């Protein structure tokens, strides 16, 4: 009888787990924010409760008129507050109103069970003449449930049936359930404590060290890494959305900036242009040019580091 009861419990557990892993047809819930100038922001997230076993993802789409330059959110500032572990751009297209549409997917780490509020996102659009258009989202609620207790109502009913048969095995399974739940919660808490210092250590790694570690074997990869490194530096130190801008957008937006001297802007624009040319295969620099561009990246970061330390700009 005990053997039969144990097999019944195992079958119930497997059935419960299989139910929890079934594919679901989820609908997206959209939060739409429009500005008087015709620009917009849409945040899309699955319209349901999430489980601790899931990494929650949501999408942000920005649509703006072509005469505006977008200043996208500083995604790095959301990493800790929203547990963002991955950000990638999905599409760049033109909609029916002849606006540019850029979409991003943000992936959050596993969350503990509870009620959460997704922090507001803010984006600015700048047009020639200094006109600024700002869109800010509201707090978006998210509910996270324990993955172990999905479909637990039927399981509890089965435990009660076994209890009426005076079989003590249900107590053992219940205790194992509680231990497993506690273990997952402890694991998630410890994971948070371990990953955050690690991320901070990575951010503290000097740009000089990263430049020195870049290999010259592949010229395209070399210029791609230098290009990304300088754009990341500008985002982190001068608070721009350079990484999400094309070279043309960056040049138009930064022409009137007082942070970088005009003579240095000319060199910076030239460097970004060469990176684009190497990427698209229209230019192959020689050894002297490569060494000069690497030296420029070092000198540019060193010069701007010293300047930003003395005066922290509010606008670029």
C-alpha positions as CSV (number, residue, x, y, z in Angstrom):
1,X,0.0,0.0,0.0
2,X,2.8,2.4,0.9
3,X,4.6,1.6,-2.3
4,X,1.4,2.4,-4.3
5,X,0.9,5.7,-2.4
6,X,4.5,6.7,-3.1
7,X,4.1,6.0,-6.8
8,X,0.9,8.0,-6.7
9,X,2.6,11.0,-5.2
10,X,5.4,10.9,-7.7
11,X,2.9,10.7,-10.5
12,X,1.0,13.7,-9.1
13,X,4.3,15.7,-8.8
14,X,5.3,14.9,-12.4
15,X,1.8,15.8,-13.6
16,X,1.9,19.1,-11.8
17,X,5.3,20.0,-13.2
18,X,4.3,19.1,-16.7
19,X,1.2,21.4,-16.3
20,X,3.5,24.2,-15.2
21,X,5.8,23.8,-18.2
22,X,3.0,23.9,-20.8
23,X,3.3,26.6,-23.5
24,X,1.0,29.5,-22.8
25,X,-0.6,31.8,-25.3
26,X,0.2,35.2,-23.7
27,X,-1.1,38.6,-24.7
28,X,1.1,41.7,-24.6
29,X,-0.1,44.7,-22.5
30,X,1.0,48.0,-24.0
31,X,1.6,51.2,-22.1
32,X,1.5,54.1,-24.6
33,X,2.8,57.6,-24.0
34,X,2.6,60.4,-26.5
35,X,3.9,63.9,-26.7
36,X,2.3,67.0,-28.2
37,X,4.9,67.0,-30.9
38,X,4.0,63.6,-32.3
39,X,6.8,61.5,-30.7
40,X,5.8,58.5,-28.6
41,X,7.0,55.7,-26.4
42,X,5.4,52.3,-26.0
43,X,6.3,49.8,-23.3
44,X,5.1,46.2,-23.9
45,X,5.1,43.4,-21.3
46,X,3.2,40.1,-21.0
47,X,-0.2,40.6,-19.5
48,X,0.0,38.0,-16.8
49,X,1.7,37.1,-13.5
50,X,5.3,35.9,-13.7
51,X,7.1,33.1,-11.8
52,X,10.5,33.0,-10.0
53,X,11.8,30.6,-12.6
54,X,11.3,33.2,-15.4
55,X,13.5,36.0,-16.6
56,X,11.1,38.8,-17.3
57,X,11.5,40.6,-20.5
58,X,9.8,43.7,-21.9
59,X,10.1,45.9,-24.9
60,X,10.4,49.7,-25.4
61,X,9.6,51.2,-28.7
62,X,10.4,54.9,-29.5
63,X,8.9,56.6,-32.5
64,X,10.1,60.1,-33.4
65,X,10.0,62.6,-36.2
66,X,13.1,62.7,-38.4
67,X,14.0,66.2,-37.4
68,X,14.4,65.1,-33.8
69,X,17.5,63.5,-32.3
70,X,16.6,61.0,-29.5
71,X,18.6,60.9,-26.3
72,X,17.8,57.4,-25.1
73,X,17.7,56.5,-21.4
74,X,21.0,55.7,-19.7
75,X,20.4,52.0,-19.5
76,X,23.3,51.5,-17.1
77,X,21.4,53.5,-14.4
78,X,18.6,50.9,-14.6
79,X,20.8,47.9,-14.1
80,X,20.7,47.9,-10.3
81,X,17.2,49.5,-9.8
82,X,15.5,47.1,-12.2
83,X,18.0,44.1,-12.2
84,X,18.5,44.5,-16.0
85,X,21.0,41.9,-17.3
86,X,20.7,42.3,-21.0
87,X,19.6,45.1,-23.4
88,X,19.5,44.7,-27.2
89,X,18.1,46.7,-30.0
90,X,15.5,44.8,-32.0
91,X,14.5,46.9,-35.0
92,X,15.0,50.3,-36.7
93,X,12.2,51.1,-39.2
94,X,9.9,53.9,-40.5
95,X,6.2,53.9,-39.6
96,X,3.2,55.1,-41.6
97,X,3.6,58.6,-40.3
98,X,7.2,58.8,-41.7
99,X,8.6,58.6,-38.2
100,X,11.7,56.6,-37.2
101,X,10.9,53.7,-34.9
102,X,13.5,52.0,-32.7
103,X,12.7,49.1,-30.5
104,X,14.7,47.6,-27.6
105,X,14.3,44.5,-25.5
106,X,15.2,44.6,-21.8
107,X,15.7,41.3,-19.9
108,X,15.4,41.2,-16.1
109,X,17.0,38.7,-13.8
110,X,14.9,36.2,-11.8
111,X,12.9,37.9,-9.1
112,X,11.8,36.7,-5.6
113,X,8.1,36.3,-5.1
114,X,6.3,39.6,-4.5
115,X,4.7,42.7,-6.0
116,X,7.0,45.0,-8.0
117,X,6.8,48.4,-9.7
118,X,8.8,48.8,-12.9
119,X,10.7,52.1,-12.6
120,X,9.6,54.9,-15.0
121,X,11.6,55.3,-18.2
122,X,12.4,58.8,-19.6
123,X,13.5,59.8,-23.1
124,X,14.3,63.2,-24.5
125,X,14.1,64.3,-28.1
126,X,16.1,67.3,-29.2
127,X,15.5,69.4,-32.4
128,X,17.6,72.1,-34.0
129,X,17.1,75.3,-32.2
130,X,17.2,73.7,-28.8
131,X,13.6,72.5,-28.6
132,X,13.4,69.6,-26.1
133,X,10.6,67.1,-26.1
134,X,10.5,64.7,-23.0
135,X,8.4,61.6,-22.5
136,X,8.3,59.8,-19.2
137,X,6.4,56.5,-18.4
138,X,4.6,55.7,-15.2
139,X,5.3,52.9,-12.7
140,X,4.3,49.6,-14.2
141,X,3.2,46.8,-11.8
142,X,4.6,43.3,-12.0
143,X,3.6,40.3,-9.9
144,X,6.0,37.4,-9.3
145,X,4.8,34.1,-7.9
146,X,6.8,31.1,-6.6
147,X,7.2,28.6,-9.4
148,X,6.9,25.6,-7.1
149,X,3.3,26.4,-6.2
150,X,1.9,26.8,-9.7
151,X,-1.1,24.4,-9.8
152,X,-0.7,23.7,-6.1
153,X,-4.4,23.6,-5.4
154,X,-4.9,20.2,-7.1
155,X,-1.7,18.9,-5.4
156,X,-3.0,19.8,-1.9
157,X,-6.3,18.1,-2.7
158,X,-4.4,14.9,-3.5
159,X,-2.4,15.2,-0.2
160,X,-5.7,15.4,1.7
161,X,-6.9,12.2,0.0
162,X,-3.7,10.4,1.0
163,X,-4.1,11.7,4.5
164,X,-7.5,10.2,4.8
165,X,-5.9,6.9,4.0
166,X,-3.6,7.5,7.0
167,X,-0.4,7.4,4.9
168,X,2.3,9.6,6.4
169,X,4.2,10.0,3.1
170,X,2.4,13.2,2.2
171,X,4.2,14.8,5.2
172,X,7.6,13.9,3.8
173,X,6.7,15.3,0.3
174,X,5.2,18.5,1.9
175,X,8.4,19.0,3.9
176,X,10.5,18.5,0.8
177,X,8.4,21.1,-1.0
178,X,9.0,23.6,1.8
179,X,12.7,22.9,1.8
180,X,12.9,23.3,-1.9
181,X,11.1,26.6,-1.8
182,X,13.4,27.9,1.0
183,X,16.5,26.8,-1.0
184,X,15.4,28.6,-4.1
185,X,14.7,31.8,-2.2
186,X,18.1,31.6,-0.4
187,X,19.8,30.9,-3.8
188,X,18.2,34.0,-5.4
189,X,19.2,36.2,-2.4
190,X,22.8,35.0,-2.5
191,X,22.9,35.4,-6.2
192,X,21.9,39.0,-5.9
193,X,24.6,39.7,-3.3
194,X,27.3,38.0,-5.4
195,X,26.5,39.5,-8.8
196,X,26.2,43.2,-7.8
197,X,29.8,43.5,-6.5
198,X,31.0,41.6,-9.6
199,X,29.2,44.1,-11.9
200,X,30.7,47.0,-10.0
201,X,34.2,45.5,-10.3
202,X,33.7,45.2,-14.1
203,X,32.7,48.8,-14.3
204,X,35.8,49.9,-12.4
205,X,38.1,48.2,-14.9
206,X,40.1,51.0,-16.5
207,X,39.5,52.0,-20.1
208,X,43.3,52.1,-20.5
209,X,43.5,48.4,-19.6
210,X,40.7,47.5,-22.1
211,X,42.4,49.4,-24.9
212,X,45.7,47.6,-24.2
213,X,43.9,44.2,-24.3
214,X,42.5,44.8,-27.8
215,X,44.2,42.6,-30.4
216,X,45.3,43.9,-33.8
217,X,44.8,40.6,-35.7
218,X,41.5,41.7,-37.2
219,X,41.2,45.3,-38.3
220,X,37.4,45.3,-38.4
221,X,37.1,43.9,-34.9
222,X,39.8,46.3,-33.7
223,X,37.9,49.4,-34.9
224,X,34.6,47.9,-33.7
225,X,35.9,47.5,-30.2
226,X,37.5,51.0,-30.1
227,X,34.3,52.5,-31.5
228,X,32.2,50.8,-28.9
229,X,34.6,51.6,-26.1
230,X,34.7,55.3,-26.8
231,X,30.9,55.4,-27.1
232,X,30.5,53.5,-23.8
233,X,32.9,55.9,-22.2
234,X,30.9,59.0,-23.4
235,X,27.7,57.4,-22.1
236,X,29.2,56.6,-18.7
237,X,31.3,59.8,-18.1
238,X,29.4,62.5,-20.0
239,X,25.9,61.0,-19.7
240,X,24.9,60.7,-23.3
241,X,23.1,58.1,-25.4
242,X,26.0,57.8,-27.8
243,X,25.8,54.1,-28.1
244,X,22.3,54.2,-29.5
245,X,23.1,57.0,-32.0
246,X,24.4,56.8,-35.5
247,X,27.5,58.8,-36.3
248,X,25.4,61.3,-38.2
249,X,23.0,61.7,-35.3
250,X,25.9,62.2,-32.8
251,X,27.6,64.8,-34.9
252,X,24.4,66.8,-35.4
253,X,23.6,66.6,-31.7
254,X,27.0,67.4,-30.3
255,X,28.0,70.3,-32.5
256,X,26.9,72.9,-30.1
257,X,28.2,71.1,-27.0
258,X,30.6,73.0,-24.7
259,X,31.9,69.9,-23.0
260,X,34.3,68.9,-25.8
261,X,36.5,71.6,-27.4
262,X,35.9,72.2,-31.1
263,X,39.4,71.0,-32.1
264,X,38.8,67.8,-30.3
265,X,35.4,67.3,-31.8
266,X,36.9,67.4,-35.3
267,X,39.3,64.6,-34.3
268,X,36.5,62.6,-32.6
269,X,34.2,62.9,-35.7
270,X,37.0,61.8,-37.9
271,X,37.7,58.8,-35.7
272,X,34.0,57.7,-35.8
273,X,33.9,58.2,-39.6
274,X,37.0,56.0,-40.0
275,X,35.3,53.3,-37.8
276,X,32.3,53.3,-40.0
277,X,34.4,53.1,-43.2
278,X,36.4,50.2,-41.8
279,X,33.2,48.4,-40.7
280,X,31.6,48.8,-44.2
281,X,34.8,47.9,-45.9
282,X,35.3,51.2,-47.7
283,X,38.7,52.0,-46.1
284,X,41.6,49.9,-44.8
285,X,44.0,51.9,-42.6
286,X,47.7,51.3,-42.5
287,X,49.7,50.4,-39.4
288,X,50.6,54.1,-38.8
289,X,46.9,55.1,-38.9
290,X,45.9,52.2,-36.6
291,X,48.5,53.1,-34.0
292,X,47.4,56.8,-34.2
293,X,43.8,55.9,-33.6
294,X,44.6,53.7,-30.6
295,X,46.7,56.6,-29.2
296,X,43.9,59.0,-29.9
297,X,41.5,56.8,-27.8
298,X,43.9,56.9,-24.9
299,X,44.5,60.6,-25.1
300,X,40.8,61.4,-25.6
301,X,39.8,59.5,-22.5
302,X,42.7,60.9,-20.4
303,X,41.9,64.5,-21.5
304,X,38.1,64.2,-20.9
305,X,38.6,62.3,-17.5
306,X,40.6,65.3,-16.3
307,X,38.0,67.8,-17.5
308,X,34.9,65.9,-16.2
309,X,36.6,65.6,-12.8
310,X,36.7,69.4,-12.6
311,X,33.3,70.2,-13.9
312,X,30.4,67.7,-14.3
313,X,28.2,68.7,-17.2
314,X,24.4,68.6,-17.2
315,X,24.0,68.5,-20.9
316,X,26.3,67.4,-23.8
